[in-house]
């Protein structure tokens, strides 16, 4: 080992008494490196040790208390007794969502969707599955229509309603009913 | 650290990992001094040093699951303290000059006046030297000289190559010789 190498090892060993055997052998025969070793040892002792730093009681207590307060404000990092529920809860949530999506996309007879509506006399006016051909006019329906809308108070409603009726239907009405001023 | 104390720390850590905050509080009490010593020598600032030390333990609590036992728990805490302190120094929040060591951060009540003065002078000298080092060299020197951490662990703690860490330590020692020579330290 040469002196340059010995110095490098002494620098890396600064603060430690544990020197490699090869270095110890070199130091036995080299006074220059012995002097360098002694100088570094003095410097190391002049820097003290970690134990020389002693926190005051006040600062220690204050610091411990601050850390306690800070961690109490946070969730515990360890596993809670019910962490095994989390994956089950996730699965349940996914199933609920899938089920809701499925039911919304399938044909489903909601209540009232095909309800039948009747007037006060019991005549069926609206059939949820009305398949009456257009050319067939329900006489009962027309009669009620005229009765309900032929009075003077309902001219506007009647006109609006009759405005939607075709000419054929108007002829039918004229031939079969006394609609008078309504037409 | 005695074997019984070390064993006690390990069992405290095991309890703390299950959420036992009381056990963790005991750990804080045992290690606060060592961590505050690190942060103080690194920053030279009393309040910042204490804040960084406290933040270190809060982070440790939050990341206890990340401690897998590859390094000793103490070295793991040093790593957290190192990162926090380096980030603090990088942010530029540091004093330009290092003055006298405030009495209140170091307990001097138990020593006689002569020793108290010697301790203050020593601490002042240390801070002067440390603050002549760039932050990376400073932390390498702190972890190696004061904490006795092996170079390999320092490399992991600082995310540096092993060769870089060794070179950094040697450079710090050379600067110490120069500083001592200029200041006339014995």
Interface residues (C-beta under 8 A of the other chain):
Chain A: X8 X11 X12 X14 X15 X39 X40 X42 X43 X44 X46 X47 X48 X49 X50 X52 X53 X54 X55 X56 X57 X58 X59 X60 X62 X63 X64 X66 X67 X68 X70 X71 X72 X74 X76 X77 X78 X79 X80
Chain B: X17 X18 X19 X20 X21 X24 X25 X28 X29 X32 X33 X34 X36 X37 X40 X41 X50 X53 X54 X57 X58 X61 X62 X63 X64 X65 X104 X105 X106 X107 X119 X122 X123 X125 X126 X129 X144 X145 X146 X147 X148 X151 X166 X169 X170 X173 X174 X176 X177 X180 X185 X186
